[in-house]
Amino acid sequence: VGASTIMVSPLPQALADSDERIQATFDLFPGGVRQVVVNRDCSALAELIEKRDGYAAKLEGLLTSYAVANEKARQKAAAKGTPPKEVKRPTMRESKVPFKGPKLDAFEFLSTQIGELNQQIADLGKDATQFKRKSSAFVLFRKQLAAHMAAQTVLDYHPFSMNTVSLDVNPDDVIWGNLNLNPYDRSIRGYISLGITVGLVIVWSLLTAALTTLVSIQNLKKLPGLKDMTDSPFLGIFTGIIPAVLVAVVMALLPIILRLLLRLEGTPRKSEIELRLLNRFYFFQVWNVYLITIFTSSILTIAANGFNDPSSIIKLVPEKVPESATPILTYILLLAFTGAAKEILQMTSLALRYILPILFAKTPRKICAAEAPSEFDWGTTIPTHSLIFLMGFSYSFVSPIVNCFAAVYFGLFYLIYRYQFLYVYSDANWATGGLSFPKAVSQTMVGVYISEV
């Protein structure tokens, strides 16, 4: 069913007001349309459902705590050989204001509220026509071929009309708040997001350049109080590892900001955010980690010396460019061991698996959620591997020792991912439709092109 369904937006007003017109428009494709569902403004119904779910979660928590307390009392009484005493039932006040109103039996009050809300939800959901129709719809075709043809067809000649068509849409993947944005509003948001992204490129470029140039023995000696500092193996390790660690930390903050920007642009699906993040994060990493490292380490020196004597550039390139391999080697080595260790250990998931049930997950539902398998982060992981390929491939000509480090990196991650994808990661929400693979191939080819340059 999902493979034969498309989500289309924004619909022109003439189509949004009539299911028959939508069906007539898409009946031209092979097999025709089986069903049309226009999205509606169900905010009033959503509020009732959210309130009902809140009461249900609270009742579930109280029932679990009450059952646990009774079991402990029974075991304690059995150990003493005395009859067990029933634990006092929990009470609560109807008012949200503290100490206002009489105390009520929590089980009876919450059960009554849930029953009343269920009845209100059922009554409100009987008539869908009372909810305002929006400018997006799901179209279910009789044949999968028709859905793919519709996704590749220009559906309307008006600008921005029905220009967003998504295949095989999972309802959990949809960002409902972004689904019915005005196309011009979405376009303006996109330009604003692009401007902020360019600003981030500039800021991160300055940060990366500062981290790769300032943390060196020669530059540290220029700081007050460090002029008499003597060279030592410890300082060599410090200046070799610290810049790579700081760059990795700085780059780890980027996906959070980029995902927020992509959501604010009005991207209608979470999987689409991940696919767009693939390109943006890769561009960030190539520019800030790779190109800025080379520029600050070698290119600026070559340009400064070659300005007065252009003929010396040919001699400086084979001398200076390999020198920038040191921070690149360090970065690859850092990700090879710390990144691989982080991936196999899954420290965050491991901590949540044992900490959440102790501190927060007290009900069976919350315990089940805490034990749910983690999901693979496509949007940030693939660009990182593509970056390492670019570093290893491009410097394999000028500094062949990079090949050893790149081989260690990809060898470790091959062994780890072979296990993780079989036994660790959940594939329940892998809704990208395989589109991440061609993007990864494109990034690899970009790495080849940059290497040629």
Phi, psi and omega in degrees: 000315182298322181289345179256013183241140174238152171249122185238137178197157349276142179278142171295154186303324182297325179277323183297334183271357185214120175293326182296320180292322177297315181295320179296326180293319185264355177291349180291339183277156186305129178090337179077188186259133177273319183203148176236130178234112178271132179292143182233161179278096183253036183297323180295318179292322179296324178295317178296318180294319178297320179294317179298316180295326177296315177296319181296319179295320179293318179295319179298319178295317180293319179296320179295314179297321180294318180293320179295317180296319178294322179293320177296319179295321179295316179295321179295319180292322179295325179292328180270348181078024180246158177292140182289148176257135180288135179289145181296133180292144182289149179238162178202165177254145181292325181283146176280346177283129182302138175063020179251128178093163181285158177281136181238155174296121188296320182295315181291317182296312182293320178298319179296316180296319180295319178297317179295318179293322177299320178293319178296319179296317180296317180294319182289330183274357181291324184243101182287341184291344180283348178267137182294134179285143179250180189264038176213155184207157172256129180242118180260118180267162177280336181234142180295326179302321181296321180296318180290325176293318179295325181291340182252012183251143172285108189276336181209143182276349178287144180299136177066359182279124179050039181269353178250106180235125183240137180262152172050059187273127173268126181305328179289343182272345185279135171266094191297328180293337180263000190285331188241030177290147174298134183300326179288325176296319179295323179294318179297318178299322179298317178295320178296316179298321179296319178297317178295322179297317177298319177299320178296322178301315181295313182297314181292330176297316179295319180296314181296317179298319179296318182292325183276344182252323186285325184275076174215158184299317182296318181284328177295326180292343178280345180283148179300135179088350181245013183294325183268012181294132181266150178289143179206159177301327180297316180294325177297317177295319181300309183287343179272322186267319186303315179301319180295320179295315181296319178297318179297320179294316180298317181291335180290337180281338185297313183305325179298314181291317182294321178297320178297317179297317180295326176290319179292337176295339183101021178299126189281344183227147178294320179295327177292326175299317180295320180294320178288329177294329177307313182287315184294316182291325177296316178300316179301313184292318179299317183288311189276322183271321187267298187292317180296323178299315180293317182297313183288333184272326188222316188298318180297322178295318179296318181294320181294316180284328182279350179295318180278329182226084183302332181292341181281349183298321181298326179280328184286327184302307180291345179271316188270322183300316177299337179294332179284359178289337183298307177296329178290318176300316181297318181294316179296317181295321179298312181289330181297318185264310180290319179295317178294319179296318178298321182291318183282329181281325182052055188299319181296312179296322180295317180295316180295327181297326183256333182277317182302313179298330181284318187265318191236318187279092182256345181256158179303322181296316181290325177295319178297320179293323180291332181268002181295141180298151179282167180247149181286137181269089183294319189297333182247335184284314181298314177300326178294316177294322177295324178294317179296322175299316179300314180298312182293318184290318184289322182270359176293342180273318186265338179215082189301341180297340177301329181302322181296315181293318179295323178295319177298316181301303184289330176295315178297314183289332175297313180296321183289312183293330178300327178276314187300316184287339177275322192237348188246306187281144175269138179255020185294326185245027176280084189251023181277355178065027180077008183284346178287333181293309178298329177293321177295321177295318179298319179295324176297318179293324175299321176299321178295317180297315179297322178298321178297320178296000000 
